[in-house]
């Protein structure tokens, strides 16, 4: 990533792939090929992983790779989401995927240089977001296939709250272009999940929620690739060890 030609190359690649996946998703949904539409959700994550591996090879961030792999696998399993066992497996994979992001972020953030009033604001934001997500997931309780399925819905929602909080702390600590990109990536993924739930259970907005979820997912994974490949200070690099 040391020359402008390579930078332009990866940006062009993620732009073209993103547009093609957006068109393919819109088309398959319009013709009611819902199995293909769900499968394409997994293709988005796997495509992002492929771009990272192509441009970085062995230098690919292992935690990002694990996130994209499990997140994509979760999306593929949702093809059979009406089956309770596979729906539960999809939620487990989704939860585990987010844990890898938490693992990458957690060692890089600290409260040490924050004033008490900022800490209070951050904690209040987390509690508010946690409450809102809990209320949202609670609406789906009667639609869950089993108690285990519902448990991992809750765990998935809470993990999203945690990773969103860590991303904000990371941005506060480093306050750089790359930290903003990371916050936008995680925010896109969180809102994509919210709109996906709204769309699947048909709470509101109709097809707007369907397309919002898909577009935000494409934007989010593209931003992750951009963050991983863009130039940044060495001390901003996220934690890389799996365990």
Phi, psi and omega in degrees: 000030184266352182233155185294331180297314180296319179301312180297325181297310183290327178293320178295320181297310182292330177293312181296313180299317180299315180295315180298318180291326177295315179296315181298318180295316180297316182295312183295327177288322180297322181269008174065033172269075189290331176296315178294321180300315178294319180298323180297334177298319176291324180299326179300311180294317181293326177295318178298318177297319179298320178295316178299315181295324180294315185273336183245338179057233182292346179275359179303134181298119186297327181286325174294319180298317179295320177301308183295323180296311181288323179294319177293319179297319177301318180295320179296319181296332180293352172304326181250038186296338179289345173275122187301318181296315181286329175297319177295317178299319179300317179292324178295314179297320179299313180298313180297324179300314181294329178301327178292326175292319178298318179299322181289324186272321190306314181291349185262357183244156182205150175269359190303317185264015182259142175285161182298322182292327176290321178298317179298318179297315180299314181296319179298319178297318180296315181296320178296313179297321179297318179296315181296317179292322177298315179298321179295313180292326179299329177297335183265002185303315182291344182263352180291144182287334181200172178294326179292318177302313181293322178303315182283339168298313180296314180298320178297318179295316180294323179295325177295321177298314182297313183292327175295318178297315180296323179295320178295319177297318179299316179294320178297321184288321186254331175044058181232174177298319182292324180292326176293319177300319179296317178298318179295321177300309183293321177298319179298317180295317180299311181291330175297317179295318180298312180293328177296317178297317178299317182291314184296316182269004174055048179286319185192167170073350178059226183291342177300317179295322179299309184286327177297317179299317183289316181295318179295324177295316179297316178297315182299311180293326176296319178293326176297315178299316179299315179299315183295327186263344184285156177288136178205160179298148184297326182288348177276345183303132181286158179304139187247343185283137180292319184229000000 
